[in-house]
Amino acid sequence: MVLDPTNIIGVGNFGIVYKGIAKGEEIAVKGPSVDCPKSTFKAFVAEICILCHLGSHENIVEFVGAYTEEMRKGL
């Protein structure tokens, strides 16, 4: 995956959404902001868990994956 941290698509409830490229296709990469509250970060993690278990659905944008190696820093 290639992520351009200067190419911000928007800002949402959990943080910033960036434009990236994975497997040759443009993707949106959502991540928590550096200063997000602990409760917001936990809601972000809950969203990742839901998307992992949900699987494919016609009304939901495809979930590609999550980078979680450094998540302990936010909890």
N, C-alpha and C positions, 0 to 999 in steps of 0.2 A: 504494500500500500504506500502511496505517496501522498503526503499531506503538506499543503502550503499554508503555514500559519498566518500569512498575511492576507489570505483570501477568505475573509469572513462572510458567510452567507447571511447570518443573522444572530440574534441573541434571544434565548428562550428562558423558560422558568428555571432550568438547571444550569445554564451557562451559555457557552458560545458554540455555534455551529459553523464548521469550516467546510470548504470544498476540498475533496480529495479524489484520488484515482485508485481503484482496486480492480485487478484483473481486466485492465483496459477500459473500464467504465467509470464515469463520474459518479461520485458518491457524496453523501453528506456525513460529516463526522461530528458527532455531538460529544461535548465534554464539559465537565463542571468547571466553573470559574475558580480561580485560585482562592478567592475569598468567600466562597459560598458557605452558608451556615451548615452545621452538621446535619440538621433535619432535612435540608434540601439535598445534601449529598446522599443521605440514606434513601430518599425518594428516588434519586437517580439510579442507585444500585437496584432498588426494587423494580424499576422499569426495565433494567437490563435482564433481571431474572424472569420477569413476565415474558419479555420478547424471546428469550432463550427457550422457554417451555411452550410458547404459543405455536410456533411453527409457521408455515405458510398460510396466508389468508388473503383473499382477493381485495379486501378493503384496507390492508396494512402494507406500508412500504416494506420491502424485504430487509430483514435484519441480517447483516453480514457477519458481525462478530463484535467482541469487546476485548480491549486490552486492559487486563486487570492486574498486571504485575506490581504496580505501585499503589494499588487501592488502599492498602493498610495505612498509608500516610494520611488519607483523608478521613479515616474512621476514628 
